[in-house]
Amino acid sequence: MRRRHSKGDHPLVLQRRSRLATLLSATLLAGLVGLVPSTPAQAEPDIDDVKARVDRLYHEAEQASERYNDVRLELGELKRDLKAVTSDQARQDKQMRAVRNRVRDAVIRTYEGHRLSAVGQVALSGDPSAFLSQMSTMSAYDSLTDQLFDSYASEVKALGIRLQATTRRTAEVARLKDRLASEKSTIESKLDEAESLLARLEEEEREEVLSRDSDRVPASVPASGRAAAAIRYAMAQVGKAYVYGAAGPSAFDCSGLTMRAYGTAGVGLPHSSGAQFSSGPRVAASALQPGDLVFYYSPISHVGIYIGNGMIVHAANPSQGVRVSPLHSMPYVGAVRPG
């Protein structure tokens, strides 16, 4: 039903009513729109961003892996040290018991035919410390040679030192094993995160990320001697998988590849990029020769082998495996010439 205007309705009043109605309609529409979710669908991940993040995660995992390799080397040395200290302790214990027996025999001979009383009891005691402390106050001490008693005292002291060293080394081994477990956990965490990012991409984009920056493998590399042997081995591994902590024959990490390559050439290298940086004289970038080890990042966490023409062969990361890449495809820090 149409509304009748009263006599008091003025044209200005009617205009204001019209504007109010328009405003109310707009407000109502806005409210209805607000009831509908306005958040756009989740944007597809940007491939360049994913590349950068995956590379960062792989690098962080490799840093943890190289720390793992360093700790593993340290643990190996510590275990050898512990074995030596334990052997020293056993030898010292045997020597101490032999001297103690000679001291006891001397006491027995001195008091043969007499009641041993306290002297005999002390001599037969199984406690070296108690034996020493009591012997020093007894008259039987005068009947023993100074050399024999001093030898016994020295052996007891040496045994105590060996026992302390063994205990300390054992604790250090336990501490390093905890560090190994922590670094392994970090590696696995970074890899899981990288794989999660890659899983969000469409297959075609994923393949682009995994195969980016591919370089052709050179037909031949000018080198001789040990360098040539190391390069031949490394180049034969191109296309194989990258696995943290691996050193062949089917998979490698960066320092595992260089260690195995130079091992075939008769040059021993540790399984650690940081340790390999001390494996030979430093070489300026302008003087690089095929076979030189080249290092990346600070602190050092990646290593490859220079093959000439501004190229290297290296175990890159889990998505690329062993491959050939440009020398300056990563932050370059220096080179050494092993062997």
C-alpha positions, 0 to 999 in steps of 0.5 A: 500500500502506498504511503500517503504524504501528510500535509506537513510533508515538505519536499526537503523532508521527502528528500531526506527520507529518500536518502535515509532509505538508500543508506539503510539499504546499503548498510543492510547489503553490507551486512549480508555480504559480511555473512559470506566468507570473503577470504580468498582461497589459499594462494598457490606457493610462489615457485621462486619462494619455494626454491629459496626456502628449499635451498635454505633448508637443504643448506641448514641440514647440510650444516648440521650434517657437517657438524655431525661429521665433525663430532663423529671424527672427534668421537672416533679419536676420543674412543681411541684415546679412551681405549689407550687410557683404559689399557694404561689403567689396566697396566698400571693396576697390574704394576701396582699389585706386583709392587704391593705383593713385593712390599707384603713379602718384605714385611712377612720376611722381616717379621718371620718367626714373630707375630705379625699383629697389625703389621701383617694385617696391614700388609695383607689389606686389600686397600692400597690407600689404607696400606700406605697411610698405616705403613708410614707410621709403623716400625715395619717401614724402617725394615723396607727399602726406601726404593720399594716403598717409594715405588709402591707409592708412585704406582698407587698415585699413577693408578689414581691418575689413570682412573680419573682420565678413564672416567673423564674420557667416558663422560666425554664419549657420552656427551658427544653421543648426545650431540650426534643425536641432536644433529641427526634430529636437526637434519631430519627436521630440515629434510621433512620441512623441505619435502613438505614444501615440495609436496605443495607444488604441482608435479611440473613445478616440483620437477622445475625446482628439483632440476634447476640450474643443471649443467652439462657434464664436460666430456673430459677434464685436463688433469694428471696424477692424483688429481686426475684419479680423484676427478675421474672417480667423482665424475663417474658418480654424477647422477648418484644420490645425495644422502647425509653422512654417506660416502658411497658407493651408491650415495654421498654427501659433499665431504663423503664424495671428496673423501672417497674420490681422493681415497682412490687416488691414495690421499686420505681425507677426513669425512668433514668439509671443515677438516678437509680445509686443512688437508693441503696448502691454500690456493688462490681463486685465480690459481685454481687447478683441476683437482683442487678442493673448493669450499663454501659458506661460513662456517665451512659446510660444503666442499667440491672438486674443481674440474676447470673452466669455472666448474666443480663436481660435488654432491649438491643436496638431496634433490640434485645429487652428485652433479656438475655446477658453476664454481660460484654457484654458492658463497665461495670461501677458498680452496686447498690442494690436497696430496 
